[in-house]
């Protein structure tokens, strides 16, 4: 089993990277989040999940171990294959995804292409409370500016996924939260959709 691959970045696309390791090129599927982090990088080390099927041998790579673990967890949900799991992690960071699932935000999960109502509901039911990041314990003690900024991040990401421009989204979400800082992500999105 391959735990990680480290090599020279030979080719990079939004969905994959080819790493040269001692003259052998490994094509590795990646998320959009890691794609943006791999720009202008000569060498990379990716943590790997291998998927072996009758018709294919696929490698999925992640810069962060948390993302790889979340990818594995998502694949345990009925109806979520590797392509959908990668799309979900291209839309949400591991921390955002944990917050979305633990909050039961089915609507936010449905903003991911290919995730319908039933799949989103299954993800919430199967994974709620199971996606925990190392420092989550400290963040649950007080809902303050860090959770406010998390709400902003999730709302912005969802609105960008719906096709709105980054500049407009940031401005509108900031304005909404400055007036009503205790809004949940879903409410922020609803308010923003009326203003965008």
C-alpha positions in Angstrom: 0.0 0.0 0.0 1.3 3.5 -0.9 1.2 5.9 2.1 2.6 8.9 0.3 4.4 10.0 -2.9 7.0 12.7 -3.0 8.4 14.0 -6.2 8.9 16.7 -8.8 5.7 18.4 -10.1 5.8 17.7 -13.9 2.2 18.6 -14.9 -0.6 20.2 -12.9 -4.3 20.5 -13.8 -7.3 21.4 -11.6 -8.0 17.7 -11.2 -4.7 16.0 -11.2 -0.9 16.3 -10.8 1.9 14.2 -12.3 4.8 13.7 -9.9 8.1 12.4 -11.2 9.7 10.0 -8.7 13.0 8.7 -9.9 11.9 8.8 -13.6 8.5 7.3 -13.0 5.5 9.6 -13.4 2.6 9.1 -11.1 -0.7 10.6 -12.1 -2.6 11.6 -8.9 -6.1 12.9 -8.6 -6.3 16.0 -6.4 -8.9 18.5 -5.1 -9.2 22.1 -6.2 -7.9 23.2 -2.8 -4.7 21.3 -3.3 -4.5 22.4 -6.9 -4.3 26.1 -5.8 -1.6 25.1 -3.2 0.5 23.3 -5.7 0.9 26.3 -8.0 4.6 27.5 -8.2 5.7 24.4 -6.2 8.6 22.4 -7.7 8.3 19.4 -5.4 5.3 18.0 -3.5 4.5 15.3 -1.0 1.0 13.9 -1.2 -0.7 11.4 1.2 -2.3 8.8 -0.9 -5.4 6.7 -1.1 -5.3 3.9 -3.7 -8.5 2.7 -5.4 -8.1 -0.5 -7.3 -10.9 -1.6 -9.5 -11.2 -4.2 -12.3 -10.9 -1.5 -14.9 -8.6 1.1 -13.2 -5.9 1.7 -10.7 -6.4 5.2 -9.3 -4.4 7.4 -6.9 -6.0 10.2 -4.9 -3.5 12.5 -3.2 -3.9 15.1 -0.5 -1.4 17.6 1.0 -3.0 17.3 4.4 -3.7 14.0 6.2 -7.0 15.4 7.6 -8.3 15.8 4.0 -7.3 12.3 3.1 -9.1 10.9 6.2 -12.2 12.9 5.4 -12.0 11.5 1.9 -11.9 8.0 3.3 -14.9 8.7 5.6 -17.0 10.2 2.8 -16.4 7.1 0.7 -18.0 5.0 3.5 -21.4 6.7 2.8 -23.6 4.8 0.4 -23.8 6.7 -2.9 -20.6 8.7 -2.4 -17.8 7.5 -4.7 -14.3 8.8 -4.9 -15.2 11.4 -7.6 -18.0 12.8 -5.4 -15.9 12.7 -2.3 -13.2 14.7 -4.1 -15.8 17.3 -5.3 -17.0 17.7 -1.7 -13.5 18.3 -0.6 -12.9 20.7 -3.5 -15.9 22.7 -2.2 -15.2 22.6 1.6 -12.0 22.4 3.6 -12.0 19.6 6.2 -12.9 22.1 9.0 -15.7 23.6 7.0 -17.0 20.1 6.0 -17.0 19.0 9.7 -19.0 22.1 10.7 -21.5 21.7 7.8 -22.1 18.0 8.6 -22.2 18.5 12.4 -24.7 21.3 11.9 -26.8 19.1 9.7 -26.6 21.5 6.8 -28.1 19.4 4.1 -28.8 22.4 1.9 -25.1 23.4 1.9 -24.0 19.8 1.0 -26.5 20.0 -2.0 -24.5 22.9 -3.4 -21.9 20.4 -4.4 -22.4 19.2 -8.0 -23.7 15.6 -8.0 -24.9 15.6 -4.4 -28.7 15.4 -4.3 -31.0 15.6 -1.3 -30.9 11.9 -0.4 -27.1 11.7 -0.6 -26.7 14.9 1.5 -29.0 13.5 4.1 -27.1 10.2 4.2 -23.8 12.1 4.6 -25.2 14.0 7.6 -26.8 10.9 9.2 -23.7 8.7 8.7 -21.0 11.2 9.6 -22.5 13.6 12.1 -20.2 13.8 15.1 -17.6 11.5 13.5 -15.6 14.2 11.7 -13.5 15.8 14.4 -10.3 17.8 13.9 -7.6 17.8 16.6 -8.3 21.3 18.1 -12.1 21.1 17.8 -12.5 20.7 21.6 -11.2 24.2 22.2 -13.3 25.8 19.6 -16.6 24.4 21.1 -16.1 26.2 24.4 -17.0 29.6 23.0 -18.8 30.8 19.9 -17.0 34.0 19.2 -15.2 35.6 16.3 -13.6 32.4 15.2 -17.0 30.7 14.7 -18.3 33.9 13.1 -15.5 33.8 10.6 -16.2 30.1 10.0 -19.8 31.0 9.2 -18.6 33.7 6.7 -16.2 31.2 5.1 -18.9 28.6 4.6 -21.4 31.0 3.3 -18.9 32.5 0.9 -17.9 29.1 -0.4 -21.5 28.0 -1.0 -22.3 31.3 -2.8 -19.2 31.0 -5.0 -20.2 27.4 -5.8 -23.6 28.8 -7.0 -21.6 31.0 -9.4 -21.4 34.4 -7.7 -18.2 36.4 -8.0 -15.8 36.3 -5.1 -15.6 40.1 -4.6 -19.4 40.5 -4.4 -19.8 37.5 -2.2 -17.3 38.7 0.4 -18.8 42.2 0.5 -22.4 41.0 0.9 -21.5 38.3 3.6 -19.4 40.8 5.6 -22.3 43.3 5.5 -24.9 40.8 6.6 -22.7 39.5 9.5 -21.8 43.0 10.7 -25.5 43.7 11.2 -26.5 40.2 12.4 -23.4 38.4 13.7 -25.2 35.5 15.3 -26.8 34.2 12.0 -26.3 30.6 11.0 -24.7 29.7 7.7 -28.1 28.9 6.0 -29.6 32.3 7.1 -26.5 34.2 5.8 -26.9 32.4 2.4 -30.6 33.2 2.3 -30.0 36.9 3.0 -27.1 37.1 0.6 -29.1 35.5 -2.3 -31.6 38.4 -1.9 -28.8 41.0 -2.3 -26.7 39.4 -5.0 
